[in-house]
C-alpha cells in the first residue's frame, strides 16, 4: 500500500480500532504519535510496516484519560468500507427519509453493489463491443459550422485540457487521431471555470442542429426514479414497458 505523504495519517485512521473516526486524538497526544509515524514511514511503506509501527508507537502514547490507543489489522473488506464512508459518503447528501437502521446499512449496500456504479476506471453504462451511430440529415461535404478550426487556449486552461484529454484517452472514451487520418467533423472544446474549479465542455450544438433525433430515446434514469418514487407496487408489466 503506497501512502502519499500529505494523506499519510488519514490513511492510518482505519487501523485505530475504536478511535477510527476521532481524528482529534492526534492533537491530544501532543503530536507525539503524528511525529513518530511520519518519521518512521516512507512512500514505500507497506500496509504491514505501518501496522507494526503503529502498534509499537501507540503502546507508549496515552491520552488524558489514561487509555491506550489499541491498533488492530482490519479485513480488506472493512478497510474498503471505511474508505467508502470517509472519502465518498462524507460529502454525500443522504435522504432524511431513511431510518437509522437503513442509513447504517447504506455503506454495506453500496459496497456490495459497487460494480453497478461508475468509477474512475470503468464508466457507468459502458457496453463493450457495441457502437452507437449518430445519423446526420446532411451529406458530405459538411458545412463550415461542423468543421471548426483550432484555436489557442490560455496556459492555465491548456494544462487542464491536457489532464482531461489524457483521462479520456486512458478510459477509451476518445481515440487518438493519427497524422494520416482525416477528420471531417470537429468540435470546439472549452474549459469552464466555477468557484476555482475547471470543467472541460464540448460544444455540440452545431452537431445537434444536423442530427436526426432518436425515435425512441432512452429515458433519463433520475426522472424515471422520481416518477415511481411514490409507487407502492411495481408489476412485471411496468418492467416490460419501461422504454417503449
C-alpha positions, 0 to 999 in steps of 0.5 A, a space after each residue: 500500500 503506497 501512502 502519499 505523504 500529505 494523506 499519510 495519517 488519514 490513511 492510518 485512521 482505519 487501523 485505530 480500532 475504536 478511535 477510527 473516526 476521532 481524528 482529534 486524538 492526534 492533537 491530544 497526544 501532543 503530536 507525539 504519535 503524528 511525529 513518530 509515524 511520519 518519521 518512521 514511514 516512507 512512500 514505500 511503506 507497506 500496509 504491514 510496516 505501518 501496522 507494526 509501527 503503529 502498534 509499537 508507537 501507540 503502546 507508549 502514547 496515552 491520552 488524558 484519560 489514561 487509555 491506550 490507543 489499541 491498533 488492530 489489522 482490519 479485513 480488506 473488506 472493512 478497510 474498503 468500507 471505511 474508505 467508502 464512508 470517509 472519502 465518498 459518503 462524507 460529502 454525500 447528501 443522504 435522504 432524511 427519509 431513511 431510518 437509522 437502521 437503513 442509513 447504517 446499512 447504506 455503506 454495506 449496500 453500496 459496497 456490495 453493489 459497487 460494480 453497478 456504479 461508475 468509477 474512475 476506471 470503468 464508466 457507468 453504462 459502458 457496453 463493450 463491443 457495441 457502437 452507437 451511430 449518430 445519423 446526420 440529415 446532411 451529406 458530405 461535404 459538411 458545412 463550415 459550422 461542423 468543421 471548426 478550426 483550432 484555436 489557442 487556449 490560455 496556459 492555465 486552461 491548456 494544462 487542464 485540457 491536457 489532464 482531461 484529454 489524457 483521462 479520456 484517452 486512458 478510459 477509451 472514451 476518445 481515440 487518438 487521431 493519427 497524422 494520416 487520418 482525416 477528420 471531417 467533423 470537429 468540435 470546439 472544446 472549452 474549459 469552464 471555470 466555477 468557484 476555482 474549479 475547471 470543467 472541460 465542455 464540448 460544444 455540440 450544438 452545431 452537431 445537434 442542429 444536423 442530427 436526426 433525433 432518436 425515435 425512441 430515446 432512452 429515458 433519463 434514469 433520475 426522472 424515471 426514479 422520481 416518477 415511481 418514487 411514490 409507487 407502492 407496487 411495481 408489476 412485471 408489466 411496468 418492467 416490460 414497458 419501461 422504454 417503449 
